[in-house]
Every structure is written in C-alpha cells, then in structure tokens.
Amino acid sequence: MSLNAGSAAREHRVGPVSDFPEGSRRVVQVGGREIGVFNIRGHLYGLPNLCPHQQGPLCEGRRGPHGTTVASAETNWETRWGLEGEVIACPWHGIEYHVPTGQCLAFPEIRLRTYPVEVRDGEVVVRI
C-alpha cells in the first residue's frame, strides 16, 4: 500500500516490525519491484533482489548476511574476518555486496541502489 501516492518517492508498508527480527532478511514486493529488507543489529536496510552480474536473485543468497575477509593498512594488509552480518552473496556466482551501502566487494565500480527502510507505527516502511 502506498502512503504518499502523489510524491516522487513512494512509501510502502511491507509488514509489521515483528516480521523483521534482528538478523533476518525478507524479500518483499514494493512498487512492482522485489526488495530485500535486512535487519542488521536493529537497523533496517533495503537492496534490490537483483544482482547486476547476471540478474540473479541476490537477496536469496547465502542464509542471512554473513561476513567476509578484509585487509587494510591497519592490519599490515593481512586478511582478517570482518563486516560480520553485513554481507550478502549472490546465490548464482557468489559475488558479495555490503548490505548497508550496496557496495560490491569484488568490483569497486559497482554499487547497488539502496532503499530507505524505517519503522513507523509498528510497521516497516520502504521508500522507492
């Protein structure tokens, strides 16, 4: 159901907040699109359920967002486990994305569109 039918951005109620417990992800239909809604440590994020690599169902990837190996100058470029609970991997080819930002971890030039998600009056609302 659209909350603001006349505005450029439309808001859609997608269910009660109880349907989106911490650590969950759920694919919902919003304005003719499939959006994955993720609850990571109490924060809600929305990503398209479409991997740009070959249009795989991204948000149906490995169960729940997981972490990945990362390296940085702080670790002298040694790999360590990081981004726990913040990464989803496409089920078709394993390409990983950072859920909060939409950034592809393998290809820095690829960033998914993210959709704002919030809780209003006990309902989860996605804006497209």
C-alpha positions in Angstrom: 0.0 0.0 0.0 1.4 3.4 -1.0 1.4 6.1 1.7 2.2 9.1 -0.5 0.9 8.3 -3.9 1.5 11.8 -5.3 5.1 12.3 -4.3 8.2 11.4 -6.3 9.3 8.9 -3.7 6.7 6.4 -2.7 6.4 4.8 0.7 5.1 1.3 1.0 4.2 -0.6 4.2 5.6 -4.1 3.9 4.5 -5.7 7.2 4.7 -5.5 11.0 8.1 -4.9 12.5 7.8 -8.4 14.2 8.1 -9.9 10.7 11.7 -8.5 10.5 13.5 -9.7 13.6 17.2 -8.9 14.1 19.4 -11.0 11.8 16.6 -11.6 9.3 16.1 -10.8 5.7 12.9 -10.9 3.8 12.2 -10.3 0.1 9.1 -8.1 -0.3 7.2 -6.8 -3.4 7.3 -3.0 -3.5 6.0 -0.9 -6.4 6.5 -3.8 -8.9 10.0 -4.5 -7.6 11.5 -7.1 -5.3 13.3 -5.5 -2.4 15.3 -7.4 0.2 14.8 -6.0 3.6 17.6 -6.8 6.1 17.7 -6.3 9.8 21.3 -6.0 10.9 21.8 -5.3 14.6 18.4 -3.5 14.7 19.0 -1.3 11.6 16.8 -1.9 8.5 18.3 -1.8 5.0 16.8 -2.3 1.6 18.5 -3.7 -1.5 17.2 -4.8 -4.9 16.7 -8.5 -5.2 18.7 -8.4 -8.4 22.5 -8.9 -8.9 23.8 -6.8 -11.7 26.2 -9.5 -12.8 23.6 -11.8 -14.4 20.4 -10.7 -12.8 20.5 -13.4 -10.1 18.1 -13.2 -7.1 20.7 -11.5 -4.9 18.8 -11.3 -1.6 18.1 -15.0 -1.7 21.8 -15.7 -1.4 23.6 -17.5 1.5 21.4 -17.7 4.5 21.4 -14.3 6.2 24.1 -11.6 5.7 27.5 -13.0 6.5 30.9 -11.5 6.8 34.0 -11.7 4.6 37.7 -11.4 4.7 39.1 -7.9 4.6 42.6 -6.4 4.6 43.8 -2.9 5.3 46.8 -0.8 6.2 45.8 -1.1 9.9 46.4 -4.9 9.7 49.5 -4.6 7.5 47.4 -5.9 4.6 46.9 -9.3 6.4 43.4 -10.6 5.9 41.0 -10.9 8.8 37.3 -11.6 9.2 35.2 -8.5 9.0 31.8 -7.0 8.2 30.1 -9.7 10.2 26.4 -9.8 9.4 26.7 -7.1 6.8 27.5 -9.0 3.5 25.2 -10.9 1.2 26.5 -13.2 -1.6 24.5 -13.8 -4.8 23.5 -17.4 -4.9 24.4 -17.8 -8.6 28.1 -16.8 -8.6 28.9 -15.7 -5.0 29.5 -12.0 -5.8 29.4 -10.2 -2.4 27.8 -6.9 -1.5 27.9 -4.8 1.6 24.2 -4.6 2.6 24.3 -1.1 4.4 25.9 0.6 1.4 25.2 -1.6 -1.6 28.9 -1.6 -2.4 30.1 -4.7 -4.4 33.2 -6.1 -2.6 34.9 -7.5 -5.7 34.3 -4.6 -8.1 34.6 -1.1 -6.5 32.9 0.5 -9.5 29.6 -1.4 -8.8 27.3 -0.1 -6.1 23.7 -1.2 -5.8 20.9 1.3 -5.2 19.8 1.2 -1.6 16.2 1.8 -0.4 15.5 3.7 2.8 13.6 1.5 5.3 12.2 2.6 8.6 9.7 1.6 11.2 6.6 3.8 11.6 3.7 3.0 14.0 5.0 -0.6 14.3 5.1 -1.1 10.5 8.1 -1.5 8.3 8.0 1.2 5.5 10.2 1.0 2.3 10.7 4.1 0.2 11.3 3.8 -3.5 
